[in-house]
Amino acid sequence: MDVFVRFAKSNWKWIVIVIGGIFLFLTSTVTIDSSHRGHLKRVFGKDLAPGQVIAANGEAGPQAELIQPGFHFSLFIHLTNDIEEFEIVEVPDGMYGYLIAKDGAPLRPDQTYADAFAPELEQKMIGDAEFFLRNGGQKGPQTSVLRPGNWPLNMYLWEVQINDSSADENERTTVTDIPPGFVGVVKSNVWSAVYFGDLRNERPDQPVKIVVEGGIAVDSGEVALAVPLVETGCMGLWKEPLNSGKYYINKKVYHVTLVDTRVVTWEYKGGWTNRQIDLTLADDGSLQQNEIVDERPVPESAADPAINCKVEGWDVPVELRVQVQIAAADASYVVGSVGSLQMIEDKILTPVIRSITRNEVGDKTVRVMQLIDDRVAIESKIERGVRPEAKKAKVDVQDIRMADVGIPPELLLGRKRQQLAGQLKEAYTQERIAQHERIATEAAKAEADQQATLVQAQIQVEVEENLAAAEKFKGQGQRDRLMLEAEGQEAMMSVLGSDNVMQITLQKNALDFMAGNDSLFATLIENADRFVPYIQVNEGFGGNNSLSTAALLFGAMNSGLGPWSKVMAKPYADEADTPASGDGE
């Protein structure tokens, strides 16, 4: 202890310097994390003016200046200020931050929300508290919103609310998404400049500037519903709607109603019992009737049940399909006059459609069967009646069509029987034609299957015809030959006599026969002496002319027997062999 005291006495100056340095370092330096900002609250200084929260001129209290991230040295900063660190504000994508300024100029009497920031000043007005205070920033709820991103805000100045989709519809700080086929009708609570995406409009010269009063004439000569529409930026319902897209709109300041500008179909359907009489054909050809009952409930998607009409004393339910459309330019008028397309359907057009349909279908000139035969004409009459009524609410009726009509089945029975009888007659006729076609087809197939036989038979016919012709020609040749032979024999008979000619002819036929049978002829030659007679030839060729007969015989033998003629002539070749007298056998 004594050593420490002696050291302090001898080095008290250095000790004071070291302690002073440490004190100075601790009270004059500050280190801020990168995800935070340092906020100063001055302890000493002039008091703030009444109602003032943020000091911009060195007053005591919360300061407009922020300490940026990193190491900073400021002489005795910890002695003159209380230092707090706040995280930077992160706004997720698809959401926005609702801002409330704790300081600034007071709102005007006509204001409930502060004026919107111009896009080129928005970041500086929100991120720089001193700039906000010196450039007309207003205290209270803001019209402008905090867009997605990281914002180093002075939390002494700003209160930020970020509410997700779990909050109430008007409290959600989510992006306003207007899908394709829709427009957004804006009801504004402020008189302010407008900066919504590409939509830029400076503040009008008056809070409420009506540009449309209503009372517009339509085709029927009547006037439409009156509704005041204001210029964009005024308080009230804007005449010009927002086109499809995404907008960071303060939902506490602006209420956006989506209006479907596509063609929408309303169905008046169900809520009735459908009866039908079914006809069937019995085995004996008679017609049998069976009643079918079908309950038609009202679908959840239907605008209303089917419309019950009285036609010729019959209850006839009529189902309709009505196609309507709202033009984008008329969307604000629809919202201002009625509220929405659904409200127009429920409060205005559905009663009108039901009434006009009953009047047109139940007209005393209309017959029940015309609902089938003259549908187009009746649909046109209904459409002409509904269209001007819808036009009063700026709704265009594009088309009206009858869907299903509950015609009493008793009225359809006679027509069905007639149609069925006609169809049966036509079926029998077609069946008969089909049978004839089948027979022709089978015949053609059978003929095709026998084509080879038919060709062979045709060839055989041609062969037989050729053979018959050949036989004919052969017969004619034989006839001609016989005629010539007859003529020759007649000539021979005139010379030799009929007996000799007959004998010669017999002998020639015998020789012709033997010429075709070699073995038989050889046998005859060996026994010639038994068959050949000896003929005596008289020197004067007298008597019965036997010499002439022999000469003719041997001439015939030589001409008809070929090589055998020599054999036949051999017994007479030698005169010594010739009989000496004509007394031969």
Rosetta blueprint (number, residue, H / E / L):
1 M L
2 D H
3 V H
4 F H
5 V H
6 R H
7 F H
8 A H
9 K H
10 S H
11 N L
12 W H
13 K H
14 W H
15 I H
16 V H
17 I H
18 V H
19 I H
20 G H
21 G H
22 I H
23 F H
24 L H
25 F H
26 L H
27 T H
28 S H
29 T E
30 V E
31 T E
32 I E
33 D L
34 S L
35 S L
36 H E
37 R E
38 G E
39 H E
40 L E
41 K E
42 R E
43 V L
44 F L
45 G L
46 K L
47 D L
48 L L
49 A L
50 P L
51 G L
52 Q L
53 V L
54 I L
55 A E
56 A L
57 N L
58 G L
59 E L
60 A L
61 G E
62 P E
63 Q E
64 A E
65 E E
66 L E
67 I E
68 Q L
69 P L
70 G E
71 F E
72 H E
73 F E
74 S L
75 L L
76 F L
77 I H
78 H H
79 L H
80 T H
81 N E
82 D E
83 I E
84 E E
85 E E
86 F E
87 E E
88 I L
89 V E
90 E E
91 V E
92 P L
93 D L
94 G L
95 M E
96 Y L
97 G E
98 Y E
99 L E
100 I E
101 A E
102 K L
103 D L
104 G L
105 A E
106 P L
107 L L
108 R L
109 P L
110 D L
111 Q L
112 T L
113 Y L
114 A L
115 D L
116 A L
117 F L
118 A L
119 P L
120 E L
121 L L
122 E H
123 Q H
124 K H
125 M H
126 I H
127 G H
128 D L
129 A H
130 E H
131 F H
132 F H
133 L H
134 R H
135 N L
136 G L
137 G L
138 Q E
139 K L
140 G E
141 P E
142 Q E
143 T E
144 S E
145 V E
146 L E
147 R L
148 P L
149 G E
150 N E
151 W E
152 P L
153 L L
154 N L
155 M L
156 Y L
157 L L
158 W E
159 E E
160 V E
161 Q E
162 I L
163 N L
164 D L
165 S L
166 S L
167 A L
168 D L
169 E H
170 N H
171 E H
172 R L
173 T L
174 T E
175 V L
176 T E
177 D E
178 I E
179 P L
180 P L
181 G L
182 F E
183 V E
184 G E
185 V E
186 V E
187 K E
188 S E
189 N L
190 V L
191 W L
192 S L
193 A L
194 V E
195 Y E
196 F E
197 G L
198 D L
199 L E
200 R E
201 N E
202 E L
203 R L
204 P L
205 D L
206 Q L
207 P L
208 V L
209 K L
210 I E
211 V E
212 V E
213 E L
214 G L
215 G L
216 I L
217 A E
218 V L
219 D L
220 S L
221 G L
222 E L
223 V E
224 A L
225 L L
226 A L
227 V L
228 P L
229 L E
230 V E
231 E L
232 T L
233 G L
234 C L
235 M L
236 G E
237 L E
238 W E
239 K L
240 E L
241 P L
242 L E
243 N L
244 S L
245 G E
246 K E
247 Y E
248 Y L
249 I L
250 N L
251 K L
252 K L
253 V L
254 Y E
255 H E
256 V E
257 T E
258 L E
259 V E
260 D E
261 T L
262 R L
263 V L
264 V E
265 T E
266 W E
267 E E
268 Y E
269 K L
270 G L
271 G L
272 W E
273 T E
274 N E
275 R E
276 Q E
277 I E
278 D E
279 L E
280 T E
281 L E
282 A L
283 D L
284 D L
285 G L
286 S L
287 L E
288 Q E
289 Q E
290 N E
291 E E
292 I E
293 V E
294 D E
295 E E
296 R E
297 P L
298 V L
299 P L
300 E L
301 S L
302 A L
303 A L
304 D E
305 P L
306 A L
307 I E
308 N E
309 C E
310 K E
311 V E
312 E L
313 G L
314 W E
315 D E
316 V E
317 P E
318 V E
319 E E
320 L E
321 R E
322 V E
323 Q E
324 V E
325 Q E
326 I L
327 A L
328 A H
329 A H
330 D H
331 A H
332 S H
333 Y H
334 V H
335 V H
336 G H
337 S H
338 V L
339 G L
340 S L
341 L H
342 Q H
343 M H
344 I H
345 E H
346 D H
347 K H
348 I H
349 L H
350 T H
351 P H
352 V H
353 I H
354 R H
355 S H
356 I H
357 T H
358 R H
359 N H
360 E H
361 V H
362 G L
363 D L
364 K L
365 T L
366 V L
367 R L
368 V L
369 M L
370 Q H
371 L H
372 I H
373 D H
374 D L
375 R H
376 V H
377 A H
378 I H
379 E H
380 S H
381 K H
382 I H
383 E H
384 R H
385 G H
386 V H
387 R H
388 P H
389 E H
390 A H
391 K H
392 K L
393 A L
394 K L
395 V L
396 D E
397 V E
398 Q E
399 D E
400 I E
401 R E
402 M E
403 A E
404 D E
405 V E
406 G L
407 I L
408 P L
409 P H
410 E H
411 L H
412 L H
413 L H
414 G H
415 R H
416 K H
417 R H
418 Q H
419 Q H
420 L H
421 A H
422 G H
423 Q H
424 L H
425 K H
426 E H
427 A H
428 Y H
429 T H
430 Q H
431 E H
432 R H
433 I H
434 A H
435 Q H
436 H H
437 E H
438 R H
439 I H
440 A H
441 T H
442 E H
443 A H
444 A H
445 K H
446 A H
447 E H
448 A H
449 D H
450 Q L
451 Q H
452 A H
453 T H
454 L H
455 V H
456 Q H
457 A H
458 Q H
459 I H
460 Q H
461 V H
462 E H
463 V H
464 E H
465 E H
466 N H
467 L H
468 A H
469 A H
470 A H
471 E H
472 K H
473 F H
474 K H
475 G H
476 Q H
477 G H
478 Q H
479 R H
480 D H
481 R H
482 L H
483 M H
484 L H
485 E H
486 A H
487 E H
488 G H
489 Q H
490 E H
491 A H
492 M H
493 M H
494 S H
495 V H
496 L H
497 G L
498 S H
499 D H
500 N H
501 V H
502 M H
503 Q H
504 I H
505 T H
506 L H
507 Q H
508 K H
509 N H
510 A H
511 L H
512 D H
513 F H
514 M H
515 A H
516 G L
517 N L
518 D H
519 S H
520 L H
521 F H
522 A H
523 T H
524 L H
525 I H
526 E H
527 N L
528 A H
529 D H
530 R H
531 F H
532 V L
533 P L
534 Y L
535 I L
536 Q L
537 V L
538 N L
539 E L
540 G L
541 F L
542 G L
543 G L
544 N L
545 N L
546 S H
547 L H
548 S H
549 T H
550 A H
551 A H
552 L H
553 L H
554 F H
555 G H
556 A H
557 M H
558 N H
559 S H
560 G H
561 L L
562 G L
563 P L
564 W H
565 S H
566 K H
567 V H
568 M H
569 A H
570 K H
571 P H
572 Y H
573 A L
574 D L
575 E H
576 A H
577 D H
578 T L
579 P L
580 A L
581 S L
582 G L
583 D L
584 G L
585 E L
